[in-house]
Amino acid sequence: MNKKIVKYSELKKQINIDTLKDTTENLAYLTHYLHNQKNGISQHYQPQAEEYFKNVVNEPLQQYLTLDLKFDIPFPTPETPKFTFIDLFAGIGGFRIAMQNLGGKCVFSSEIDRYAKKTYELNFGEVPFGDITKIDENDIPEHDILCGGFPCQAFSIAGKRKGFEETRGTLFFDIARIIKEKRPKAFFLENVKGLRNHDKGRTLKTILATLRDDLDYFVPEPEIMNAKDFGVPQNRERIFIIGFRKDQNITDFKYPEPLQKDVKFADIKEDKEVSVKYYLSDRYKNTLVEHKKRHAKKGNGFGFEIIDDNECANAIVVGGMGRERNIVIDCRLVDFNPLSKKRGDVNKDYWRRMTPREYARLQGFPDNFSINVSDAQAYKQFGNSVAIPAIQATAEVLTEKLFKE
Ligand SMILES: C[S@@+](CC[C@H](N)C(=O)[O-])C[C@H]1O[C@@H](n2cnc3c(N)ncnc32)[C@H](O)[C@@H]1O
């Protein structure tokens, strides 16, 4: 084995980092260790990383690492970080890009889905740890800011308010127990807009009471933020919840104002003709049209929608009719031969779905973001993700407050 490993890509080849095959936490330990060699945080990961490396290549890890391990990946950590953060429910790293852009260094990430982990590793050179419910809060390193777009699970308040304990069994509880133990200077949580009215508002009330009263953070009123106000043509409303540890003496917070920038689908549309596979079959197109008519008769707004080049897209979502909410008419198709005969003829009206790259752009992912999973996985990953520009604009205000001279 070559002793002069300097590039992450070479190391990766030699130890065959494959998130789909390895279901243990070994690769998470190793990559987290590699990212934190030069700071005190490495102690959290070193024993397991070394043990794993020794087993895989039968040699100690240290002798293969030069001080200049280069992360030749699309989104490396800033050279001289200004603060640290952790990336919970990391997905494909929407939060991470925003925080890194502001000078943040990620010291811990967690994500349960192995395909999302694959995309994450490809772009950040780090394999996230898995199921957060199984991770001891003591094993998480100190950090300045905790970030997490946690999945919303229903929980209702049965009788007397028990605060923190009441959220046990939900993924919010895992966030709360980590905050309780690690006491980050601030946190930034994201969720669906529906959280505000869930269970007549009681779910959010319990979350806020836990953060404010039990954990003793200053938590300004959460705000519904729309991606389209921050430069991407997607009408996506999400609730943002941020909080500051009381000793930071921050007693007010103003969410960023909309940019007043006109955004439209044309801004993010593919430059060239796209594969015929994104075009709807004639049969499917007719089914959609019929479906919409039936629903319209019943007075429902359900169905697909055609997004004009000058319009803003609907929120991209996962599952159901998700992809049909954003049909575009793109007349650049030349060859109408379908890739598979099974689906029948391609429609002649040029109706197509948006491509994964267009999904990525709707969420503000730069074009050097690598996608190396099936289209189905890519749609899911971007649909689940955060809109980076809205996150970054808010995190900018947050970090300015926190780290002002
Ligand atoms: C709404 S998405 C957040 C996506 C992320 N913020 C991004 O920008 O890509 C929630 C993520 O939490 C992950 N997740 C769900 N349960 C989890 C668990 N128990 N431990 C770790 N991750 C989990 C899901 O796989 C999903 O990727």
The ligand as a MOL file (V3000), in Angstrom:
LIG
                    3D

  0  0  0     0  0            999 V3000
M  V30 BEGIN CTAB
M  V30 COUNTS 27 29 0 0 0
M  V30 BEGIN ATOM
M  V30 1 C -36.6270 16.4470 6.6290 0
M  V30 2 S -35.1810 15.5020 6.3270 0 CHG=1
M  V30 3 C -33.8850 16.6650 6.6130 0
M  V30 4 C -32.9750 16.8270 5.4410 0
M  V30 5 C -31.7640 17.7370 5.5910 0
M  V30 6 N -31.9990 18.8680 6.4270 0
M  V30 7 C -31.2210 18.1600 4.2220 0
M  V30 8 O -31.0250 19.3210 3.9620 0
M  V30 9 O -31.0270 17.3070 3.3530 0 CHG=-1
M  V30 10 C -35.1170 14.4720 7.7140 0
M  V30 11 C -34.0220 13.4420 7.6610 0
M  V30 12 O -33.9740 12.7490 8.9100 0
M  V30 13 C -33.5790 11.4150 8.6640 0
M  V30 14 N -33.9470 10.6080 9.8390 0
M  V30 15 C -35.1630 10.1330 10.1860 0
M  V30 16 N -35.1030 9.4330 11.3300 0
M  V30 17 C -33.8030 9.4630 11.7400 0
M  V30 18 C -33.1040 8.9010 12.8540 0
M  V30 19 N -33.7410 8.1850 13.7720 0
M  V30 20 N -31.7750 9.1320 12.9670 0
M  V30 21 C -31.1190 9.8720 12.0190 0
M  V30 22 N -31.7380 10.4020 10.9370 0
M  V30 23 C -33.0580 10.2010 10.7900 0
M  V30 24 C -34.3200 11.0600 7.3970 0
M  V30 25 O -33.7300 9.9570 6.7330 0
M  V30 26 C -34.2270 12.3690 6.6130 0
M  V30 27 O -33.1290 12.3700 5.7320 0
M  V30 END ATOM
M  V30 BEGIN BOND
M  V30 1 1 1 2
M  V30 2 1 2 3
M  V30 3 1 2 10
M  V30 4 1 3 4
M  V30 5 1 4 5
M  V30 6 1 5 6
M  V30 7 1 5 7
M  V30 8 2 7 8
M  V30 9 1 7 9
M  V30 10 1 10 11
M  V30 11 1 11 12
M  V30 12 1 11 26
M  V30 13 1 12 13
M  V30 14 1 13 14
M  V30 15 1 13 24
M  V30 16 1 14 15
M  V30 17 1 14 23
M  V30 18 2 15 16
M  V30 19 1 16 17
M  V30 20 1 17 18
M  V30 21 2 17 23
M  V30 22 1 18 19
M  V30 23 2 18 20
M  V30 24 1 20 21
M  V30 25 2 21 22
M  V30 26 1 22 23
M  V30 27 1 24 25
M  V30 28 1 24 26
M  V30 29 1 26 27
M  V30 END BOND
M  V30 END CTAB
M  END
